[in-house]
Amino acid sequence: MRIGAYEGNSGRELAAQYESISQQELFAPIEHLLPKNPASILDIGAGSGRDAAWFARKGHTVLAVEPSEAMRTYAQNLHCSSMILWLDDCLPALNKVYHLGTSFDGIFASGVWMHIHPSKRDRAFRKITGLLKPGGNLFISLRLGPADKARMMFPVSSEEIHSLAQSNGMSVVSHINRPDLLGRTDISWEQLVLRLHDDGTLALPLLRHVVLNDAKSSTYKLGLLRSVARVADGSQGMAKYNSDTGVSIPLGLVALYWLRLYHPLIQSNLPQAPGNKTGSKGLGFIDDHTWQIVSQLACGDFRVGARFVGEHADAVNKSIRKAVATINNKPAFYMTYPGSKDPIFPVTRVSRHRFNITNQLIINEEYLRSFGSLFVPLSIWRTMVRFDAWIEPSLVAEWIRLMENYAKTQGRELDQGALNRSMQWHNPSRDVSYVRNRTKQLMDAKPVHCIWTGTRLSKSNFDIDHCLAWAAWPCADLWNLLPAKPAINRQKRDKLPSAEMLDRSAERIMGWWEKAWSGDEIGKSRFLLEAKASLPIFSKNLDLENVFDGLQKRRFAIRADQQIDEWTI
């Protein structure tokens, strides 16, 4: 914690003061409340990086947020650690932190509260709370005493923190008064530790209500919930944050995932409503003629970056358009807050869909946004991003229960094997043949090297490695498929590359992307579409350096959320 935070005439002097404080003395009174290994830590206002480095040395994964470029650069040079990811962001918004889509076991906001204007503190506290994992602790220190006139400061009080904690579903588990560790007699500090016992919102009870209690005349509400959850899980890059209230996601993307979910159910003749006895009969979002064409596709074909031509392009476009209309008129309209007519997921539709489909359809962001947007409240979005263990099984179990009830009224029994197979989410194929063939094609003209070692590869001796391990995050996007030496790939297996290993291989990775996809128009388009959809890329300039930056941040989020073992050589 930044007790005795920056004072002095220069950033270097401030950092030197900060670095002079002993962490053992600083954390001793609350040592029993500190996160245990391994944990994910958010250090807001990380300053010189002293605390972030201390957490990293203890084996924690640390996101260090510091808005001052000079201080951030100084800290990165002083405390060079692959366990720390630095980010230019600040309270009250923390927009970039939110775009990472991860949550934290412990959050430290030390010596920063006095810099936040009182009118913005409610928002700042809500934002911090939304980033905590259930059971996580917020460590906050308050500077008491005269303000430093050279720096903007506002009065603070522990009473305010207690009030904010109560209104955000948190409890104060420790409150300690301490003298200033730099020996300033007119300054003292209060250390508070707050705990989030649930997720701090009404998102979990609300989702339970919709899944288990809400009246359903079809499976559509469950289909919408599961589609939105899948967008949150795999396409966070397409979410647009609307202030602090929630996110807008492309309505076409929700419809795309909707079709992906319903495709195997319709193929297996599993009833989705009392009147739906076979195939698409009685389902408003698809007609027989269109279904005859769409049924020729695999459910995995409904993905961002997919291309369709001829009658498939026309049929998929019509299916998405009809799914959008059904989502808007049925589940999004009728899925409301308990005791209210206000929709949980408000839809904003384009008055008339005018996207020009000729002989080819490319599922890109422009196309998916052309249908309008669906708004997801921030608390629900954060819960879905975290994908708590109960959400998916509860949705699947309730969906199966509904189908069995519909089948019973129709006088038939359903095959349990078909039920379970059809309800599985079909992850992207692990097939890497497209990238393997492209690699061999390139080898005919120029050398191709292992992105981890730089060793030259041959046609008879190379693997295509999932950079971010398939076991941690099933992703067959082109940016995630890289040529590697077989022995190295076997050694890496299901581990994440360490941040240091990723940094060390940066030039080779970006060099491969450039070599493989810059001269392939279709491959380049797919590469960029997939990167934008699935990686947290903050810049509008989608160049290779920004894609690599997004890869680093996605690696950090997976490591922070899952604590997957790391790999290096």
C-alpha positions in Angstrom: 0.0 0.0 0.0 1.2 3.5 -0.8 1.2 4.9 2.8 3.4 8.0 2.7 2.7 8.3 -1.0 4.5 10.6 -3.4 5.8 13.8 -1.9 8.6 16.0 -3.2 9.6 18.1 -6.2 10.1 15.4 -8.9 8.8 12.0 -9.9 12.1 10.4 -9.1 12.1 11.9 -5.6 8.6 10.6 -5.1 9.5 7.2 -6.3 12.6 7.1 -4.0 10.4 7.9 -1.0 8.0 5.2 -2.0 10.7 2.6 -2.5 12.2 3.4 1.0 9.2 1.9 2.8 9.5 -1.8 3.9 6.7 -4.0 2.7 7.2 -6.3 5.8 6.4 -3.3 8.1 3.7 -2.0 5.7 1.7 -5.3 5.4 2.4 -6.8 8.9 -0.9 -5.8 10.5 -2.9 -7.3 7.6 -0.7 -10.1 6.5 -3.3 -12.8 7.3 -5.7 -11.1 4.9 -3.3 -10.9 1.9 -4.1 -13.2 -1.1 -2.6 -16.6 -0.9 -0.6 -18.2 -3.8 -1.4 -18.3 -6.6 -3.6 -15.2 -6.9 -4.4 -12.4 -9.3 -3.7 -8.9 -8.0 -4.8 -5.5 -9.3 -2.7 -2.6 -8.1 -4.4 0.7 -8.8 -2.1 3.6 -8.9 1.0 1.4 -8.8 3.4 4.3 -8.8 7.0 3.1 -8.8 5.9 -0.5 -8.9 7.3 -1.4 -5.5 4.2 -3.2 -4.2 3.5 -4.8 -7.6 7.1 -6.2 -7.7 6.7 -7.5 -4.1 3.5 -9.4 -5.0 5.1 -10.7 -8.2 8.1 -12.1 -6.2 5.6 -14.0 -4.0 4.2 -15.7 -7.2 1.1 -13.6 -7.8 0.0 -12.4 -11.3 -0.2 -8.6 -11.1 -1.9 -6.0 -13.2 -0.3 -2.7 -12.4 -2.3 0.3 -13.3 -0.5 3.7 -13.5 -1.7 6.7 -15.5 1.6 8.6 -15.4 3.7 7.6 -18.4 6.9 8.9 -16.7 6.2 6.9 -13.5 5.1 3.9 -15.4 8.3 3.8 -17.5 10.4 4.4 -14.4 8.7 1.5 -12.6 9.0 -0.9 -15.5 12.7 -0.3 -15.7 13.2 -0.5 -11.9 11.1 -3.6 -11.4 11.4 -5.7 -14.6 9.2 -8.8 -14.0 7.3 -11.1 -16.4 4.6 -11.5 -13.6 3.5 -7.8 -14.0 1.4 -6.4 -16.8 1.5 -2.6 -16.9 -1.6 -0.7 -18.1 -2.2 3.0 -18.6 -5.6 3.5 -16.9 -7.1 5.3 -13.9 -10.1 5.7 -11.7 -13.0 6.3 -11.8 -13.6 4.5 -15.1 -10.9 1.8 -15.4 -12.1 1.2 -18.9 -9.1 -0.7 -20.1 -9.0 -2.9 -17.1 -12.6 -3.8 -17.8 -11.9 -4.6 -21.4 -9.4 -7.3 -20.3 -12.5 -9.3 -19.0 -10.8 -10.7 -15.9 -11.3 -10.4 -12.2 -9.0 -10.4 -9.2 -8.5 -12.1 -5.9 -7.2 -8.9 -4.3 -7.3 -5.2 -5.3 -5.1 -2.6 -3.8 -6.1 1.1 -4.0 -3.4 2.6 -1.9 -2.9 6.3 -1.4 -5.1 7.1 -4.4 -8.5 7.8 -2.9 -7.7 11.4 -1.9 -7.0 12.1 -5.6 -10.6 11.2 -6.7 -13.1 14.0 -6.6 -15.9 13.2 -4.1 -18.5 13.4 -6.8 -16.8 10.6 -8.7 -16.2 8.2 -5.7 -19.5 6.3 -5.9 -18.7 5.4 -9.5 -15.1 4.6 -8.7 -16.1 2.3 -5.9 -18.6 0.4 -8.0 -16.0 -0.1 -10.7 -13.5 -1.5 -8.3 -16.1 -3.8 -6.7 -17.1 -5.1 -10.1 -13.5 -6.4 -10.7 -13.4 -8.5 -7.5 -13.9 -12.2 -7.5 -16.5 -13.5 -4.9 -14.6 -13.7 -1.6 -11.9 -11.3 -2.8 -10.6 -8.4 -0.7 -10.2 -4.7 -1.4 -7.2 -3.1 0.4 -7.6 0.6 0.6 -5.5 3.2 2.4 -6.6 6.7 3.3 -4.2 9.7 3.8 -5.2 11.9 6.7 -3.7 15.4 7.2 -3.0 18.6 5.3 -3.1 18.3 1.5 0.0 18.7 -0.6 -0.7 21.9 -2.5 1.4 20.8 -5.4 -0.9 17.9 -6.1 -4.7 17.8 -6.3 -6.1 16.2 -3.2 -9.6 16.0 -1.6 -10.7 15.2 2.0 -11.2 11.5 2.8 -12.8 9.6 5.7 -13.2 6.0 6.8 -16.9 6.7 7.3 -17.3 7.2 3.6 -15.6 3.9 2.8 -17.8 2.1 5.3 -20.9 3.6 3.7 -19.7 2.7 0.2 -18.9 -0.8 1.3 -22.4 -1.3 2.7 -24.1 -0.1 -0.4 -22.0 -2.3 -2.6 -22.5 -5.6 -0.8 -19.2 -5.6 1.0 -18.1 -5.9 4.6 -15.2 -4.2 6.4 -13.0 -7.0 7.9 -10.1 -4.8 9.1 -9.7 -1.2 10.0 -6.4 0.0 11.4 -5.0 3.5 12.2 -1.3 3.9 11.5 1.3 6.6 11.7 3.1 7.8 8.5 6.0 5.5 7.7 8.0 8.4 6.3 7.9 10.0 9.8 5.7 13.0 9.0 4.0 13.9 12.2 1.1 15.8 10.6 0.1 12.9 8.4 -1.5 9.6 9.4 -3.1 6.7 7.6 -6.1 4.4 7.9 -5.8 0.9 6.3 -9.1 -0.8 5.5 -9.7 -4.2 4.1 -13.2 -4.9 2.6 -14.5 -8.3 1.5 -16.9 -9.1 -1.3 -18.9 -12.1 -0.1 -20.9 -12.8 -3.3 -20.4 -11.0 -6.6 -21.5 -7.7 -5.1 -24.5 -7.4 -7.4 -27.9 -8.8 -8.0 -26.7 -10.5 -11.2 -26.6 -14.0 -9.8 -30.1 -14.0 -8.2 -31.5 -12.4 -11.3 -30.0 -15.0 -13.6 -31.2 -17.8 -11.3 -34.7 -16.3 -11.5 -34.7 -16.3 -15.3 -33.2 -19.8 -15.5 -35.2 -21.5 -12.9 -38.4 -19.5 -12.1 -39.3 -17.4 -15.1 -42.3 -18.6 -17.1 -41.3 -20.1 -20.5 -43.5 -21.1 -23.4 -40.4 -22.1 -25.4 -36.7 -22.5 -24.9 -36.1 -19.0 -26.3 -35.2 -17.3 -23.0 -32.6 -19.9 -22.3 -31.3 -19.6 -25.9 -30.9 -15.9 -25.4 -29.1 -16.2 -22.1 -26.8 -18.9 -23.4 -26.0 -16.9 -26.5 -25.1 -13.8 -24.5 -23.0 -15.9 -22.1 -21.1 -17.3 -25.1 -20.5 -13.8 -26.5 -19.1 -12.8 -23.1 -16.9 -15.9 -23.0 -15.4 -15.8 -26.5 -16.1 -12.5 -28.3 -15.4 -9.8 -25.7 -13.6 -7.7 -28.3 -17.0 -6.8 -29.9 -18.5 -5.4 -26.7 -18.8 -1.7 -26.4 -18.9 -0.3 -22.9 -21.6 2.3 -22.3 -20.3 4.4 -19.4 -20.8 2.4 -16.2 -24.2 0.8 -16.9 -23.4 -2.0 -19.2 -22.2 -3.1 -22.7 -23.7 -3.2 -26.1 -23.0 -6.2 -28.2 -23.9 -6.6 -31.9 -27.4 -8.1 -32.3 -26.2 -10.0 -35.3 -23.6 -11.7 -33.1 -26.2 -12.8 -30.6 -28.3 -14.2 -33.5 -25.2 -16.0 -34.9 -24.6 -17.8 -31.6 -28.3 -18.4 -31.3 -28.2 -20.3 -34.6 -25.1 -22.2 -33.5 -26.9 -23.4 -30.4 -30.2 -24.3 -32.1 -28.6 -26.0 -35.2 -27.9 -29.4 -33.5 -31.2 -29.3 -31.6 -33.2 -29.0 -34.8 -31.1 -31.6 -36.5 -31.9 -34.1 -33.7 -35.7 -33.2 -33.8 -35.6 -32.1 -30.2 -38.7 -30.0 -29.4 -38.1 -26.3 -28.5 -41.8 -25.5 -27.9 -45.0 -27.5 -27.4 -45.9 -27.3 -31.1 -42.4 -28.0 -32.4 -42.6 -31.8 -33.1 -40.0 -32.2 -35.9 -37.1 -30.1 -37.3 -37.9 -26.4 -37.7 -41.7 -26.8 -37.7 -43.3 -24.2 -35.5 -40.0 -22.3 -34.9 -40.4 -18.6 -35.9 -36.8 -17.9 -36.6 -36.3 -20.3 -39.5 -38.4 -21.7 -42.4 -38.3 -25.0 -44.2 -36.7 -23.9 -47.4 -34.0 -21.9 -45.6 -33.4 -24.8 -43.2 -32.8 -27.2 -46.0 -29.8 -25.2 -47.1 -28.6 -24.2 -43.6 -28.8 -27.8 -42.4 -26.0 -28.7 -44.8 -23.6 -26.6 -42.6 -22.0 -27.6 -39.4 -22.9 -25.7 -36.3 -19.3 -24.6 -36.0 -19.6 -22.7 -39.3 -21.6 -20.1 -37.5 -18.6 -18.1 -36.3 -17.0 -14.7 -36.7 -14.8 -14.7 -39.9 -16.8 -17.3 -41.7 -17.5 -16.9 -45.4 -20.5 -18.1 -47.3 -21.2 -18.0 -51.1 -24.1 -18.6 -53.3 -27.3 -20.0 -51.8 -25.5 -20.6 -48.5 -24.8 -16.8 -48.2 -28.4 -16.0 -48.9 -29.7 -18.7 -46.5 -27.4 -17.7 -43.6 -28.2 -14.0 -44.0 -32.0 -14.8 -44.0 -31.6 -17.0 -40.9 -29.6 -14.4 -39.0 -32.2 -11.8 -39.9 -35.1 -14.0 -38.8 -33.3 -14.9 -35.6 -32.8 -11.2 -34.8 -36.5 -10.6 -35.3 -37.4 -13.5 -33.0 -34.9 -12.5 -30.3 -36.3 -9.0 -30.3 -40.0 -9.9 -30.4 -39.8 -12.9 -28.0 -37.1 -13.5 -25.3 -35.6 -10.0 -25.2 -39.1 -8.5 -24.9 -40.5 -10.9 -22.4 -37.4 -11.4 -20.2 -38.0 -8.6 -17.7 -37.0 -7.8 -14.2 -39.1 -9.4 -11.4 -42.2 -7.3 -10.8 -41.5 -5.0 -13.7 -42.0 -4.7 -17.5 -38.5 -3.3 -18.0 -36.5 -5.7 -20.2 -33.2 -7.1 -18.9 -31.7 -7.0 -22.3 -33.0 -4.0 -24.2 -32.6 -4.2 -28.0 -31.9 -1.3 -30.4 -32.7 -2.5 -33.9 -31.8 -0.8 -37.1 -35.1 0.4 -38.7 -34.4 -1.5 -41.8 -31.6 -3.9 -42.5 -29.9 -2.7 -45.6 -26.6 -4.6 -45.6 -25.9 -5.6 -49.2 -25.6 -9.3 -49.8 -24.7 -10.3 -53.3 -23.0 -13.7 -53.9 -20.9 -13.7 -50.8 -21.4 -13.1 -47.1 -18.5 -12.5 -44.7 -19.4 -12.6 -41.0 -17.5 -9.5 -39.8 -18.2 -6.9 -37.2 -19.7 -4.4 -39.7 -22.2 -7.0 -40.8 -23.1 -8.1 -37.3 -23.6 -4.6 -36.1 -25.8 -3.7 -39.1 -28.8 -5.4 -37.3 -28.6 -3.2 -34.2 -27.4 -3.9 -30.7 -28.4 -5.7 -27.5 -27.6 -4.1 -24.2 -26.3 -6.2 -21.3 -26.3 -4.7 -17.8 -22.7 -4.4 -16.5 -23.3 -6.7 -13.4 -24.7 -9.5 -15.6 -21.9 -9.0 -18.2 -19.2 -9.3 -15.5 -20.9 -12.4 -14.1 -21.0 -14.0 -17.5 -17.4 -13.0 -18.3 -16.4 -14.8 -15.1 -18.7 -17.7 -16.3 -19.4 -18.9 -12.8 -19.5 -22.7 -12.6 -23.3 -22.9 -12.1 -24.4 -20.8 -15.1 -23.8 -23.2 -17.9 -24.9 -26.4 -16.2 -28.0 -24.7 -14.9 -28.9 -23.4 -18.4 -28.3 -26.8 -19.9 -30.2 -28.7 -17.2 -33.3 -26.4 -17.4 -33.2 -26.6 -21.3 -33.2 -30.4 -21.2 -36.0 -30.4 -18.6 -38.2 -28.1 -20.9 -37.5 -30.3 -23.9 -38.5 -33.5 -22.0 -41.7 -31.8 -20.8 -42.6 -30.7 -24.4 -41.8 -34.3 -25.6 -44.1 -35.8 -23.0 -47.0 -33.6 -24.1 -46.3 -34.8 -27.6 -46.4 -38.4 -26.5 -42.8 -39.3 -27.2 -39.6 -40.0 -25.3 -36.3 -38.4 -26.1 -33.0 -40.2 -26.4 -30.8 -39.1 -23.6 -27.6 -39.5 -25.6 -29.0 -37.2 -28.4 -30.1 -34.7 -25.7 -26.7 -34.5 -24.1 -24.8 -34.4 -27.4 -27.0 -31.7 -28.9 -26.7 -29.5 -25.8 -22.9 -29.5 -25.9 -21.3 -26.3 -26.9 -19.3 -27.1 -30.0 -15.9 -25.4 -29.6 -13.9 -24.4 -32.7 -12.4 -27.4 -34.4 -8.9 -28.2 -33.2 -8.1 -29.0 -36.8 -5.0 -27.0 -37.8 -4.8 -28.2 -41.4 -5.4 -24.8 -42.9 -2.4 -23.3 -41.1 -0.4 -26.4 -41.7 -1.0 -26.3 -45.4 -0.2 -22.6 -45.5 3.1 -23.2 -43.7 4.1 -25.9 -46.2 3.2 -23.5 -49.0 5.4 -20.8 -47.6 8.3 -23.3 -47.1 8.5 -23.8 -50.8 9.5 -20.1 -51.2 11.3 -19.1 -47.9 12.4 -20.5 -44.6 9.9 -20.9 -41.8 11.2 -20.9 -38.2 10.0 -22.1 -34.8 8.4 -19.0 -33.2 9.7 -20.1 -29.7 13.3 -21.1 -30.6 14.1 -19.6 -34.0 15.1 -23.0 -35.3 14.4 -23.6 -39.0 11.6 -26.0 -39.6 11.1 -28.5 -42.4 8.0 -29.9 -44.1 8.5 -33.3 -42.4 9.2 -31.9 -38.9 7.0 -29.2 -37.6 3.9 -28.7 -35.4 1.2 -26.0 -35.4 1.1 -24.8 -31.7 -1.9 -23.2 -30.0 -0.1 -20.2 -28.4 -2.7 -19.9 -25.7 -3.3 -23.5 -24.7 -6.4 -25.2 -26.0 -7.1 -26.7 -22.6 -7.2 -23.2 -21.1 -9.1 -21.4 -23.9 -10.3 -23.4 -27.0 -9.4 -21.0 -29.8 -8.5 -21.9 -33.4 -8.1 -18.3 -34.5 -5.2 -17.7 -36.9 -3.4 -15.4 -34.5 -3.3 -18.3 -32.0 -1.9 -20.9 -34.4 1.9 -20.7 -34.7 4.6 -23.0 -36.3 6.8 -24.7 -33.7 9.4 -27.4 -33.3 7.6 -30.7 -32.4 9.8 -31.3 -29.3 9.1 -27.8 -28.0 5.4 -28.1 -28.6 5.4 -31.4 -26.7 7.2 -29.7 -23.9 4.8 -26.8 -23.8 1.6 -29.0 -24.0 -1.3 -27.5 -22.0 0.7 -24.7 -20.4 0.6 -21.0 -21.0 3.7 -19.3 -22.3 5.1 -17.1 -19.6 4.9 -13.3 -20.2 8.7 -13.4 -20.5 8.6 -16.2 -23.1 6.0 -14.3 -25.0 8.0 -11.1 -25.0 11.1 -12.9 -26.0 9.3 -14.4 -29.0 7.5 -11.2 -30.0 9.5 -10.5 -33.2 9.2 -14.1 -34.4 5.4 -14.2 -33.7 4.7 -10.9 -35.5 7.1 -12.0 -38.3 5.1 -15.2 -38.8 1.8 -13.3 -38.9 3.3 -10.9 -41.5 4.7 -13.8 -43.6 1.7 -16.0 -43.4 -1.2 -13.7 -43.9 -0.1 -10.4 -45.5 0.0 -11.9 -48.9 -3.2 -14.0 -48.5 -6.2 -11.7 -48.9 -8.7 -14.2 -47.4 -6.3 -15.2 -44.7 -5.5 -11.6 -43.8 -9.2 -10.7 -43.6 -9.9 -13.7 -41.3 -6.8 -13.0 -39.2 -7.9 -9.4 -38.5 -11.6 -10.2 -38.0 -10.7 -13.0 -35.4 -8.2 -10.8 -33.6 -10.6 -7.9 -33.3 -13.4 -10.2 -32.0 -11.5 -12.1 -29.4 -8.6 -10.0 -28.2 -8.7 -6.8 -26.0 -7.3 -4.4 -28.5 -7.7 -0.8 -27.4 -6.3 1.0 -30.5 -8.4 1.6 -33.6 -5.3 0.8 -35.6 -5.3 -2.9 -36.1 -1.6 -3.4 -36.8 0.4 -6.4 -35.8 1.9 -4.7 -32.7 -1.6 -3.9 -31.4 -2.7 -7.5 -32.1 0.4 -8.7 -30.2 -0.5 -6.3 -27.3 -3.9 -7.9 -27.3 -2.4 -11.4 -27.2 -0.3 -10.3 -24.1 -3.4 -9.0 -22.4 -5.5 -12.1 -23.2 -2.6 -14.3 -21.8 -2.7 -12.2 -18.6 -6.5 -12.6 -18.2 -6.4 -16.3 -18.7 -3.5 -16.6 -16.2 -5.3 -14.4 -13.7 -8.6 -16.2 -13.9 -7.4 -19.8 -14.2 -3.9 -19.8 -12.8 -2.8 -22.2 -15.6 0.8 -23.4 -15.2 3.3 -21.4 -17.2 6.0 -22.6 -19.6 9.3 -21.2 -20.6 12.6 -22.4 -22.0 
